[in-house]
Amino acid sequence: MSKLNASVTVKLHGGPLDGKSAVSYGAVAGSLIDVNHHAYRVTKVENVPGWNELVGTATFIQKPKVAPKPKPTPTTL
């Protein structure tokens, strides 16, 4: 990738946005992007001859579910 701060049109694979595209500013291969509260890992970024923009692909990453903290029970003396 020759431009570090270029717009990257990313094709999304997997998850709820499968087949859609998103634009990420400065995405590089291996970076994690957040698209509508869904995590995707950028797998490839390429230059397109004649375009000012880069294209890439990203795969869906399942975010781990965080269990809620249990509420403390009141203690009596």
N, C-alpha and C positions, 0 to 999 in steps of 0.2 A: 504494500500500500504506500503510495507516494505522498498522499495528503493526510496529515495527522488529524486535522479538524474538518474533515469533509462530511457532507451528508451521505448516509448510507441507506439505500432502500433495501430492506431486509425482508426476504420471503420467509414466513413463519411455518414451521412444520410441527404437527402434534398439538395437543391441547385444544382448548375451546376456540382458538383463532386459526386453526389449521387451514392453510391455503391462502390466507390473507397476507397483505404486505404492510410494513410499518417503516417509517423513516426515523432513523436514529442519528444524532449528530455526534460524530467522532467514534463510532463503534469500531472495534477491532476484533479480530478472531480471538476467541476465548473470553471475551467480556460478557457480562450479564446485563441484559436490558430488561426493563419493566414495561410491558405493553398492557394498558388497561388492567393493572393490578395482577398480571400474570407474568411469570419469569421465563425468559428465553435466553439460551446461551448461544452467542454468535459463533458459528462454526467455520464460516468462510467469508472473506471479503475480497472482491476483485475489481480491478479497473475495467471500464468499458471504453474502448477507443472512441473518441469524439464526444464523450459526455463529460460534464463537470462533476457528475455524481458517481458514487461507487455502488455496487450491488453486492448483496451477501445473502447468506442463509442462516437460520437460527432454529434450534430445536427447543421444545418445551421442557422446562424443568419444574418438577413437582415440588412446591414449597412444603417443608415439613409442618405438620399441624402442631401448634403450640397448645399444650393442655393448660387450662386455666388453673391458677393457684387456688388451693383449697382455702376456704375462709376459716380463720381461727375460731375455735369454739370458746365461748366465755367460760372461765373457770370460777368455781365458787370456793369459798373458804370454809 
